Amino acid sequence: MSTLTAQSSTTTTSFSAHALDLKLKQVRLAHPEQSLPSPPSSNGASSPVERDYFYLRSLKECVEIYEDENRGKSESLAMLSDEEVVLLADNGKVAPHALEKLFGMNELERAVRVRRAIISRSSATKTLESSSIPYENYDYSRVIGACCENVVGYIPIPLGVAGPLNVDGTSFPIPMATAEGTLVASTSRGCKALNAGGGVSTVLVGDAMTRGPAIDFPSIKVAAQAKAWVDSAEGYAEMKAAFESTSRFAKLKSLKTAMAGRTMYIRFATTTGDAMGMNMISKGTEKALDAMQARFPSMVVLALSGNYCTDKKPAAINWIEGRGKSVVAEAVIPGHVVKTVLKTTVGDLCNLNVKKNLIGSAMAGSIGGFNAHASNILTAIFLATGQDPAQNVESSMCMTLMEPTNNGEDLLCSVTMPCIEVGTVGGGTVLAAQQGVLEMLGVKGAHPQHPGKNAQTLARVIASAVLAGELSLLSALAAGHLIKAHMAHNRSQVTTPAASVPVTPGPRV
């Protein structure tokens, strides 16, 4: 009736409760007392030797248990071993992508474990099931339906803290999730130099997430009429009312229209509270387009996002008009700090910044790339705080400026970042570890009194951290220490860690 699938390695005939327990763990039964069938015997009883065997029920038996109408699916699956659930999946009776729904919220880890087995055995390498990719002891209830599908585990990334950094009079640790050696240490050095000058001052010059649908019309004349209506006070008011009816946080700030033939594009710009806001603004945009269609029934919405936004792609419109939080961060660093901490001079830094970040980037035809490595710092903080890492494309657009001040003695430096797209609610910010990082920064969740302030503070911290990273890297380049630092800190030496030395060591005397 049942098929033998595994046999104990021991040759003893005595029953061992410990050995049986080990085998139960190996087969990973949900409820062993229900799902481990008794081995067959001639007299109906199991001998000690027979008890040391495991049996996998036939597909027919498993299907009968699973499809019993007197039980719910989760209850039926609890009566089956992992191997038997895999058998059902292999024969098309269970959809691997639906395991969490079938097992129920109390068995999410089991759903992940079974999926790993299903995927592993159907792959060429067959390594996933026993791989070092972790899956245990993770709160998958925060993931399901929000952050990821077909989950098979999670990827730990080292989390370091640079700083602290004084931003607008408040000291912040700078959380950075990265696998690049020297990045945290280098940013810390920049923080030290900035703090020595009194810290960083920031201004928020814009706060508006955007969505730009593409709409077709029968002719350019109808498209032009629609454009004129949207641009009018009447049209704007009607669109605004429809848009804002979908959320108490979404407030429409502007509409920008453009035409390409008979296709019209509208760039909705809106505040979104403490959320990054893509889902919120998409919902509002859809409602506004419904109101517009009542006026122009012949219009066809081709796509809610027609790349006029622009999301996750480099675009001049983002660089010029901004997207998300637009932040400028500035600091003055005393000349003696430039010499003692950064190991270079004000003149050398200013010259290098012009030749590299401004002229060099212009020669390359860059859009928003007038910086040394803004994306490095921004992406590390994005990963640590649960932001969408793909939005580093536009978010890391940055112009770094440096000039001498105070009669050439000190350094005035700034970064201008018009497209920092961050939130402190929604998306990856719902995950436990990322929430812990946001809590460390004091910006977890929605601000209780001033909606949007937490996300704005996070954007200010990111811009300030980018300034620290820019300052340190350019100083290392100016002093010729970059390669030395990477050779010391960024080489894969698992068994012999590199000695700890300054990121940009001073001249030996």
Disulfide bonds with the S-S distance in Angstrom:
none
